[in-house]
Amino acid sequence: MCKRGVHKKEVFCDQLHTYYTVMLQDVIGKTFRLLGYTIQYGCIAHCVFEYLGGIVMCTGPSMEPTIQNSDIVFSENLSSHFYRIQKGDIVIATNPADPKTNICKRVMGLEGEKVCTSNPSDFIKTHSYVPKGHVWLEGDNLRNSTDSRCYGPVPYGLIRGRICFKLWPLTDFGFLRSSPNSHRICKG
């Protein structure tokens, strides 16, 4: 009788060991699957936000009246990757004066073009040419904007995307209007 009880105990221990081994393998397998899905999702999200576009909140008064402080816009990034930025487009770019921040400005001149470099209140108007591989960026609120008039032409590589339309506030939902400073865009 004692031998039989010992045998049952060994069988029970073996079954318990097998159960915990299978359960541990299942937990480890599920953990690695979850980790794999997380990495895949992260890669997909990175590609979408880096190459296709994303939602951006614009802060500051430099783009008023077109974009108000805290407006939310959609930025598509394909234009900047394929060099399809045009004069008059509003872009998101890395701030040349502070690379940790982004700026939202309007393209006023492309490489090789003549741009007005003076402030609106200046009596004598000055002009300059945008060098190869650069763009001239200005805020729509010329009196309250730190832009290319301060830090000069911006390298094309700093442009992250082109703003397509405004998402918030809903009363302004839709495509953005043209520049209130279109008279400053030099022809030729």
C-alpha positions as CSV (number, residue, x, y, z in Angstrom):
1,M,0.0,0.0,0.0
2,C,2.8,2.4,0.8
3,K,4.5,1.7,-2.5
4,R,1.2,2.5,-4.3
5,G,0.8,5.8,-2.6
6,V,4.4,6.8,-3.4
7,H,3.7,5.9,-7.1
8,K,0.6,8.1,-7.1
9,K,2.6,11.0,-5.6
10,E,5.3,10.6,-8.2
11,V,2.7,10.6,-11.0
12,F,1.0,13.6,-9.5
13,C,4.3,15.5,-9.2
14,D,5.2,14.6,-12.9
15,Q,1.8,15.8,-14.0
16,L,2.1,19.0,-12.0
17,H,5.6,19.6,-13.4
18,T,4.4,19.0,-16.9
19,Y,1.4,21.3,-16.3
20,Y,3.7,24.2,-15.0
21,T,6.2,23.6,-17.8
22,V,3.4,23.8,-20.5
23,M,1.9,26.9,-18.7
24,L,5.4,28.6,-18.5
25,Q,6.0,27.9,-22.2
26,D,2.6,29.3,-23.1
27,V,3.2,32.5,-21.1
28,I,6.7,32.9,-22.6
29,G,5.3,32.3,-26.1
30,K,2.5,34.8,-25.6
31,T,4.9,37.4,-24.2
32,F,7.2,37.0,-27.2
33,R,4.3,37.2,-29.6
34,L,3.1,40.4,-27.9
35,L,6.6,41.8,-28.1
36,G,6.7,40.9,-31.8
37,Y,3.4,42.6,-32.5
38,T,4.5,45.7,-30.5
39,I,7.7,46.0,-32.5
40,Q,5.8,45.5,-35.8
41,Y,3.2,48.2,-34.8
42,G,6.0,50.5,-33.8
43,C,7.7,50.1,-37.1
44,I,4.5,50.7,-39.0
45,A,3.6,53.7,-36.9
46,H,7.1,55.2,-37.4
47,C,6.9,54.7,-41.2
48,V,3.4,56.3,-41.3
49,F,4.3,59.3,-39.2
50,E,7.8,59.8,-40.8
51,Y,6.9,59.3,-44.5
52,L,3.2,59.7,-45.0
53,G,2.0,62.3,-42.5
54,G,0.5,63.1,-39.2
55,I,-1.5,65.4,-37.0
56,V,0.3,68.5,-35.7
57,M,-0.7,71.2,-33.2
58,C,0.7,74.6,-34.2
59,T,1.6,76.9,-31.4
60,G,2.5,80.6,-31.4
61,P,1.2,83.7,-33.3
62,S,3.6,83.6,-36.3
63,M,1.0,82.1,-38.7
64,E,-2.0,84.3,-37.7
65,P,-4.5,84.8,-39.2
66,T,-4.2,81.6,-41.3
67,I,-3.4,79.3,-38.4
68,Q,-4.2,80.4,-34.8
69,N,-2.3,79.3,-31.7
70,S,-3.3,75.7,-30.8
71,D,-4.9,74.9,-34.1
72,I,-4.6,71.3,-35.2
73,V,-3.6,70.6,-38.8
74,F,-2.8,67.6,-40.9
75,S,0.7,67.5,-42.4
76,E,1.6,65.2,-45.3
77,N,5.3,64.3,-45.6
78,L,5.5,62.9,-49.1
79,S,5.9,66.3,-50.7
80,S,9.1,67.0,-48.8
81,H,10.6,63.6,-49.6
82,F,10.0,64.0,-53.3
83,Y,10.9,67.7,-53.5
84,R,7.3,68.8,-54.4
85,I,7.2,71.9,-52.1
86,Q,5.9,74.9,-53.9
87,K,5.9,78.7,-53.2
88,G,2.9,79.5,-51.0
89,D,2.8,76.1,-49.3
90,I,2.7,76.0,-45.5
91,V,5.3,73.6,-44.1
92,I,6.5,72.1,-40.9
93,A,10.3,72.3,-40.6
94,T,13.0,71.7,-38.0
95,N,13.8,75.1,-36.4
96,P,17.3,76.1,-37.7
97,A,17.9,78.1,-34.6
98,D,16.8,75.3,-32.2
99,P,16.8,71.8,-33.7
100,K,14.8,70.4,-30.9
101,T,11.7,72.3,-32.0
102,N,9.6,72.5,-35.2
103,I,8.3,75.6,-36.9
104,C,5.3,76.2,-39.1
105,K,5.9,78.7,-41.8
106,R,4.9,79.6,-45.4
107,V,7.4,79.0,-48.3
108,M,8.0,82.5,-49.8
109,G,10.9,81.5,-52.1
110,L,12.6,78.5,-53.6
111,E,16.2,78.0,-54.6
112,G,17.5,80.6,-57.1
113,E,14.6,83.0,-56.5
114,K,14.7,86.6,-55.4
115,V,13.0,87.3,-52.1
116,C,12.2,90.4,-50.1
117,T,14.4,90.2,-47.0
118,S,13.3,93.4,-45.2
119,N,10.6,93.8,-42.6
120,P,7.3,95.4,-43.7
121,S,8.0,98.5,-41.7
122,D,11.4,99.1,-43.3
123,F,11.5,102.1,-45.6
124,I,14.2,100.7,-47.8
125,K,13.3,97.3,-49.2
126,T,16.1,94.7,-49.5
127,H,16.2,91.6,-51.6
128,S,18.3,88.5,-51.7
129,Y,18.5,85.2,-53.7
130,V,17.8,81.9,-52.1
131,P,20.8,79.5,-52.5
132,K,20.6,76.1,-54.0
133,G,19.1,73.5,-51.7
134,H,17.3,76.1,-49.6
135,V,13.9,77.7,-49.2
136,W,12.8,81.1,-47.8
137,L,10.2,80.7,-45.0
138,E,8.1,83.4,-43.4
139,G,5.2,83.5,-41.0
140,D,1.9,85.1,-42.2
141,N,2.1,87.4,-39.2
142,L,5.1,89.4,-40.3
143,R,5.2,91.7,-37.3
144,N,5.3,88.7,-34.9
145,S,7.3,86.0,-36.6
146,T,10.8,84.7,-36.2
147,D,11.6,83.3,-39.7
148,S,14.1,83.4,-42.6
149,R,14.3,87.2,-42.1
150,C,16.1,86.4,-38.9
151,Y,17.9,83.1,-39.5
152,G,18.3,83.2,-43.3
153,P,17.4,80.6,-45.9
154,V,16.4,77.2,-44.5
155,P,18.0,74.0,-45.9
156,Y,15.5,71.9,-47.8
157,G,16.4,68.9,-45.7
158,L,14.9,70.5,-42.6
159,I,11.4,70.5,-44.1
160,R,9.4,67.7,-42.5
161,G,6.1,68.1,-44.2
162,R,3.5,70.2,-46.0
163,I,0.3,71.2,-44.2
164,C,-2.8,70.1,-46.2
165,F,-5.7,71.3,-44.1
166,K,-6.9,72.3,-40.7
167,L,-8.6,69.8,-38.5
168,W,-9.4,71.9,-35.4
169,P,-11.3,74.0,-34.6
170,L,-14.1,72.4,-36.5
171,T,-15.4,75.9,-37.6
172,D,-12.2,76.3,-39.7
173,F,-12.0,72.6,-40.9
174,G,-10.8,72.4,-44.4
175,F,-8.1,73.6,-46.8
176,L,-6.0,76.6,-45.8
177,R,-6.5,80.0,-47.4
178,S,-3.8,81.7,-49.5
179,S,-1.2,83.9,-48.0
180,P,-2.2,87.3,-46.7
181,N,1.3,88.4,-47.8
182,S,1.2,87.1,-51.4
183,H,2.4,90.6,-52.5
184,R,5.7,89.8,-50.9
185,I,6.3,86.8,-53.2
186,C,8.7,88.1,-55.9
187,K,8.0,86.9,-59.5
188,G,11.1,85.4,-61.2
